[in-house]
Amino acid sequence: MKNLKLTASALRQDIYKIIDSVLETGKPVEIERRGRTVRIEPAEKVSKFSRLARRRIFKGDPDEIFRIDWLEQWRAR
């Protein structure tokens, strides 16, 4: 996992956006100031699965899928 590297000035401009990104993705951010580096990372591990969108599940006989009229849900692009 490649860390994002910023200057202290860049952090100051978008601190809340950067913190939200770290919390959402779990990817740490490194800030360099006067030749030294500080890392911002979540205190707890972020699960990859926690960011997945919830999907509808088909319950029933799998053969029924072939008898469903999909024309109502199909959209031409």
Number of C-alpha atoms within 10 A of each C-alpha: 5 7 11 13 16 16 13 16 12 12 18 11 10 10 13 11 10 18 16 11 14 18 17 14 16 18 18 20 21 19 19 16 12 7 6 8 13 13 13 15 17 16 8 8 11 15 11 9 7 10 10 8 7 7 6 6 6 9 7 8 7 9 8 10 11 8 8 8 9 10 7 6 6 8 7 3 3
